[in-house]
Amino acid sequence: MEKLRVKLLAFPAADHTVYSKGKRRLKKLFHQDQVEFVDSNPEVLVFLTGGSERIALESVQEYGFYLLLASADENSWAAATEVKAWMNQNNISSILVDQSSSYAAELIDNLFHVKNGLSQLKGKKFGLVGSSSDWLVNSNVNPFLIKTKLGVEQVDIPWSNVDIEKHKEVDADFINFFKSSAHNGSLQAAGSVYETLTDLIRKNSLDALTVECFTFVNSCNTTACLALSKLSMDAIPAGCEGDVCSMLGMMITYELFGIVPWQANVSFVKNQKVTFAHCTAPANILQHFELDTHFETGKGLALKGELKAEEVTILRLDHTLSKMFIAKGKVSKSQSKGAMCRTRVTVDVDEKAASYFINYPLGNHHLIVPGDYVVGFELACRMLRMELVS
């Protein structure tokens, strides 16, 4: 993995001892395997003294993101403040933080993983099987924009290239994982869908895929729910309804944190409680699950489970890849009542997030990530030059 590039800044006539003392003070902050000290193209600027402002500006590029670290000593904070103001005025993204704070250590660790995750995202490919579902009126993304913004390629796979009937032999691991004596016939059909999608992934060298899944239901009387759940569990981000916004968010989450999130409907919002529901949750983020029919059609099989998390991070990209919604929530309970998709969860959010869901949503589907990854996502948002919505 690439190390973070760190530059130490001091006034032009500073003695070398200023730099050596600065490095010693930073030992507790930096992990040796995550950083390297450089003179050019830095990502982290450490202000050791005042009078270092001009030197800092010489290291800055127009479209970069910079972490500014400063202290209360030697006019360090004063210099960093001046540079931060200049960056703000010139639309250069940056964060200024006290280098002795625990937050600084958290930022450094997250920045290391986010930098490498976004780098690994470049060159990845996802498949769009069929097209985006007709009701997704605000979730399509221009493939050219995806390529230029994220470095990700969209591969369009028409239904004429998909033959479920050809994949009757199903891997025993799939059957054994979902085995249920009450649904043997349906499980075999779901397994054929899994084998079909696995074959598409292999033939097209895909890293992820999203499926216009209702076509499966109409043509084969089965669903892709279990197949998508199993693929996501096996580290292949797999989304449904051909939702490209969700697909890209899933890929970003996986590359940054090694987690494939759950693509879910915003099923109800009341006060500061948001209920999410969908039938394709990755099985490994559920405490337990049972098989049920697909909600909208009553056909095939879907997962009905309970989320394995006490807190979650909620994520959504907009269709222009210019905005990213990020919020943290506390799992309140799993919903068992109501006419909605099979796996359900209610999340307590703050007042600002509740207002977003009612007044300014970027779309219906949101991604549910078990755990608190807000800091990492916010860094990714800045590095991708997106507007943070929270």
WOFENKA-V854645 format. One record per residue. N is the residue number from 1. SS is DSSP state (H for helix, E for strand, - for the rest). PSI is psi in whole degrees, 0 to 359 (NA if undefined). Layout:
n: [N,N]
ss: [SS,SS]
psi: [PSI,PSI]
//
This chain:
n: [1,2,3,4,5,6,7,8,9,10,11,12,13,14,15,16,17,18,19,20,21,22,23,24,25,26,27,28,29,30,31,32,33,34,35,36,37,38,39,40,41,42,43,44,45,46,47,48,49,50,51,52,53,54,55,56,57,58,59,60,61,62,63,64,65,66,67,68,69,70,71,72,73,74,75,76,77,78,79,80,81,82,83,84,85,86,87,88,89,90,91,92,93,94,95,96,97,98,99,100,101,102,103,104,105,106,107,108,109,110,111,112,113,114,115,116,117,118,119,120,121,122,123,124,125,126,127,128,129,130,131,132,133,134,135,136,137,138,139,140,141,142,143,144,145,146,147,148,149,150,151,152,153,154,155,156,157,158,159,160,161,162,163,164,165,166,167,168,169,170,171,172,173,174,175,176,177,178,179,180,181,182,183,184,185,186,187,188,189,190,191,192,193,194,195,196,197,198,199,200,201,202,203,204,205,206,207,208,209,210,211,212,213,214,215,216,217,218,219,220,221,222,223,224,225,226,227,228,229,230,231,232,233,234,235,236,237,238,239,240,241,242,243,244,245,246,247,248,249,250,251,252,253,254,255,256,257,258,259,260,261,262,263,264,265,266,267,268,269,270,271,272,273,274,275,276,277,278,279,280,281,282,283,284,285,286,287,288,289,290,291,292,293,294,295,296,297,298,299,300,301,302,303,304,305,306,307,308,309,310,311,312,313,314,315,316,317,318,319,320,321,322,323,324,325,326,327,328,329,330,331,332,333,334,335,336,337,338,339,340,341,342,343,344,345,346,347,348,349,350,351,352,353,354,355,356,357,358,359,360,361,362,363,364,365,366,367,368,369,370,371,372,373,374,375,376,377,378,379,380,381,382,383,384,385,386,387,388,389,390]
ss: [-,-,-,E,E,E,E,E,E,-,-,-,-,-,-,H,H,H,H,H,H,H,H,H,H,-,-,-,-,-,-,-,-,-,E,E,E,-,-,-,-,-,-,E,E,E,E,-,-,-,-,-,H,H,H,H,H,H,-,-,-,-,-,-,E,E,E,E,E,E,-,-,-,-,-,H,H,H,H,H,H,H,H,H,H,H,H,H,H,-,-,-,E,E,E,E,E,E,-,-,-,H,H,H,H,H,H,H,H,H,H,H,H,H,H,H,H,H,H,H,H,-,-,-,E,E,E,E,E,-,-,-,-,-,-,-,-,-,-,-,-,-,H,H,H,H,H,H,H,H,-,-,E,E,E,E,E,-,H,H,H,-,-,H,H,H,-,-,-,-,-,H,H,H,H,H,H,H,-,-,H,H,H,H,H,H,H,H,H,H,H,H,H,H,H,H,H,H,H,H,H,H,H,-,-,-,-,E,E,E,E,-,-,H,H,H,H,H,H,H,-,-,-,-,H,H,H,H,H,H,H,H,H,-,-,-,E,E,E,E,-,-,-,H,H,H,H,H,H,H,H,H,H,H,H,H,H,-,-,-,-,E,E,E,E,E,E,E,E,E,-,-,E,E,E,E,E,E,-,-,-,-,H,H,H,E,E,E,E,E,E,E,-,-,-,-,-,-,-,-,-,E,E,E,E,E,E,-,-,-,E,E,E,E,E,E,E,-,-,-,-,-,E,E,E,E,E,E,E,E,E,E,E,-,-,-,-,-,-,-,-,-,E,E,E,E,E,E,-,-,H,H,H,H,H,H,H,H,H,-,-,-,-,-,-,E,E,E,E,E,-,-,-,H,H,H,H,H,H,H,H,H,H,-,-,-,E,E,E,-]
psi: [146,138,156,139,118,132,131,136,130,170,152,325,15,140,157,337,332,319,319,320,321,318,320,321,336,359,323,337,320,135,131,327,0,344,157,143,131,168,340,157,51,164,339,125,120,115,114,327,171,174,11,8,312,322,322,316,329,342,359,138,153,318,20,172,137,136,120,122,131,170,182,358,150,34,24,311,325,316,318,324,317,317,320,318,316,318,317,316,335,16,40,124,134,161,132,129,150,121,344,358,157,332,325,317,320,318,316,313,316,320,321,312,323,316,312,325,315,327,319,336,327,132,354,158,139,150,138,104,116,228,173,140,146,329,352,80,353,32,12,142,135,124,327,319,320,316,315,326,318,345,20,139,134,129,116,126,105,157,336,342,5,124,96,328,337,346,67,334,118,137,133,330,321,311,315,326,318,9,130,117,337,349,35,314,314,326,322,318,318,323,325,322,316,314,323,313,323,320,320,319,316,313,328,7,49,150,347,167,155,143,133,78,337,339,322,314,314,325,333,359,33,177,166,5,309,322,316,321,314,319,314,321,329,22,25,101,123,116,173,170,14,30,105,323,313,320,314,321,322,318,318,313,317,316,327,317,359,21,133,116,177,123,118,151,145,100,335,144,125,124,239,31,128,126,127,147,143,166,6,27,135,129,332,354,9,141,316,162,162,165,138,177,163,134,305,329,341,13,169,208,148,166,132,107,178,128,137,72,149,331,155,159,133,131,145,133,153,171,355,3,35,351,149,121,132,131,153,144,159,128,123,306,163,131,134,344,163,151,93,174,164,311,127,149,143,133,132,127,169,174,322,317,320,320,321,311,329,321,328,38,146,351,182,297,133,157,132,117,115,127,175,106,26,313,314,317,322,321,316,319,314,316,331,3,46,156,128,123,126,NA]
//
